[in-house]
């Protein structure tokens, strides 16, 4: 957005501050308000994508931990219900991940074979909205709102799983006195 700004750069003990001005492209017919609307729209999309990708990372981390625990206790008949609970949690989280992100892409041809998911649809919308110097169209705003609502639904489902299902999984692990480290051959 056009205006005067200050930036500080610090390297080790040395820091420097500079004042600079961003001016509007004189070839652009966009008003300052339109540029501000575009900036706010794109910043909001960026923030939602960041939140989405952080959720995908949490899913992958939790899934890895659950699968690791299940692998270590799967042969013990006393822990079958814990393994089943973990499997159910992994299944629910994987469904959410697949709604947020296309997990089957392996080659450059795969996006043609498998549909893009919510994060890619929102990212594509940002690319279109970033073209030119103008505020977002009503259609872009409507599409963003629908995609954000769909993403938020997935994130709410994930929050429920993380808060209740994984808490129950952990409670059962603790109640069964399963050690944190299980070494084969003992």
C-alpha positions in Angstrom: 0.0 0.0 0.0 1.5 3.4 -0.9 2.9 5.3 2.0 5.9 6.0 4.1 7.5 3.2 6.0 10.5 2.5 8.3 12.5 -0.7 8.3 15.2 -1.9 10.7 17.8 -4.5 9.8 19.8 -6.0 12.6 22.8 -8.3 12.1 24.5 -9.3 15.3 25.1 -6.2 17.3 24.9 -3.9 14.4 21.5 -2.5 13.3 20.5 0.1 10.8 17.2 1.8 10.2 16.0 3.2 6.9 13.0 5.3 6.0 11.4 4.7 2.6 8.3 5.4 0.6 6.2 3.1 -1.5 4.6 5.0 -4.3 1.7 3.9 -6.5 2.6 2.8 -10.1 1.8 5.9 -12.1 0.4 3.7 -14.9 -2.2 2.2 -12.6 -5.7 3.6 -12.4 -6.3 1.9 -9.1 -7.2 4.1 -6.1 -5.4 3.8 -2.8 -8.6 2.3 -1.4 -8.6 -0.4 -4.1 -5.0 -1.2 -3.4 -5.7 -1.4 0.3 -8.6 -3.8 -0.3 -6.5 -6.0 -2.5 -3.7 -6.1 0.1 -6.2 -6.9 2.9 -7.8 -9.6 0.8 -4.5 -11.2 -0.1 -3.2 -11.0 3.4 -6.3 -12.7 4.8 -6.0 -15.5 2.2 -2.3 -15.9 3.1 -3.2 -16.1 6.8 -5.8 -18.8 6.2 -3.4 -20.8 4.0 -0.8 -20.6 6.8 -3.4 -21.8 9.3 -4.4 -24.6 6.9 -0.8 -25.8 6.4 -0.1 -25.7 10.1 -3.1 -28.0 10.6 -1.8 -30.4 8.0 1.5 -30.4 9.8 -0.3 -31.2 13.1 -2.2 -34.0 11.4 0.9 -35.6 10.1 2.8 -35.3 13.4 -0.1 -36.8 15.4 -0.6 -39.5 12.8 3.0 -40.4 12.9 3.0 -40.6 16.7 -0.2 -42.7 16.9 1.1 -45.1 14.2 4.4 -45.5 16.0 2.6 -46.3 19.3 0.2 -48.7 17.6 3.1 -50.5 15.8 4.8 -51.0 19.2 1.7 -52.4 21.0 -0.2 -54.1 18.2 0.9 -57.7 19.1 -0.3 -57.3 22.7 -4.0 -58.5 22.9 -4.5 -56.4 26.0 -4.0 -53.3 23.9 -6.3 -54.1 21.0 -8.8 -51.4 21.9 -6.1 -48.8 22.1 -4.8 -49.8 18.6 -8.4 -49.6 17.3 -8.9 -46.2 18.8 -5.7 -45.0 17.3 -6.6 -46.4 13.9 -10.0 -44.6 14.1 -8.3 -41.3 15.0 -5.8 -41.7 12.1 -8.7 -42.4 9.7 -10.6 -39.3 10.8 -7.5 -37.0 10.6 -6.5 -38.4 7.2 -10.0 -37.6 5.8 -9.6 -34.0 7.0 -6.1 -33.8 5.5 -7.4 -35.1 2.2 -10.1 -32.4 2.2 -7.5 -29.7 2.9 -4.8 -31.0 0.7 -4.4 -33.3 -2.3 -2.3 -36.1 -0.9 -2.2 -38.3 -4.0 -0.1 -36.0 -6.2 3.2 -37.7 -7.0 4.1 -36.5 -10.5 3.4 -33.4 -12.5 0.6 -35.2 -14.3 -1.3 -36.1 -11.1 -3.0 -32.7 -10.6 -4.9 -33.5 -13.8 -5.9 -36.9 -12.4 -6.9 -35.9 -8.9 -9.0 -32.8 -8.0 -7.4 -29.9 -6.2 -8.5 -29.5 -2.6 -9.3 -26.5 -0.4 -5.8 -25.2 0.1 -5.0 -25.2 -3.6 -8.4 -23.7 -4.5 -7.8 -20.8 -2.1 -4.2 -20.4 -3.3 -5.4 -20.2 -6.9 -8.0 -17.6 -5.9 -5.2 -15.5 -4.4 -3.2 -15.8 -7.7 -6.2 -14.4 -9.6 -6.9 -11.7 -7.1 -3.3 -10.6 -7.2 -3.4 -9.9 -11.0 -3.4 -6.2 -11.6 -3.9 -3.3 -9.3 -7.5 -3.5 -8.2 -9.6 -4.5 -5.2 -11.1 -8.0 -5.1 -14.3 -8.5 -7.1 -17.5 -9.5 -5.3 -17.1 -12.9 -6.9 -13.6 -13.3 -5.5 -14.9 -12.3 -2.1 -17.8 -14.8 -2.3 -15.5 -17.6 -3.4 -13.0 -16.8 -0.6 -15.8 -16.8 2.0 -17.1 -20.2 0.8 -13.6 -21.7 0.8 -12.8 -20.2 4.2 -16.0 -21.6 5.6 -15.2 -25.1 4.3 -11.7 -24.9 5.7 -12.9 -23.7 9.0 -15.3 -26.7 9.2 -12.4 -29.0 8.6 -10.3 -27.2 11.2 -13.1 -27.4 13.8 -13.4 -31.1 13.2 -9.6 -31.4 13.6 -9.8 -29.4 16.9 -12.4 -31.8 18.2 -10.2 -34.8 17.4 -7.1 -33.2 18.9 -8.9 -32.1 22.1 -11.1 -35.2 22.8 -10.1 -38.2 20.7 -6.3 -37.9 21.2 -6.9 -37.0 24.9 -8.8 -40.3 25.2 -6.0 -42.2 23.4 -3.4 -40.7 25.8 -5.6 -41.5 28.8 -5.8 -45.1 27.7 -2.1 -45.3 27.1 -1.4 -44.0 30.6 -4.1 -46.3 32.2 -2.5 -49.3 30.5 1.0 -48.2 31.8 2.5 -48.6 28.4 6.1 -47.5 28.5 7.3 -44.6 26.4 10.1 -46.7 24.9 9.6 -50.4 24.0 12.7 -52.2 22.8 12.2 -55.4 20.8 13.9 -58.5 22.2 13.1 -57.9 25.8 
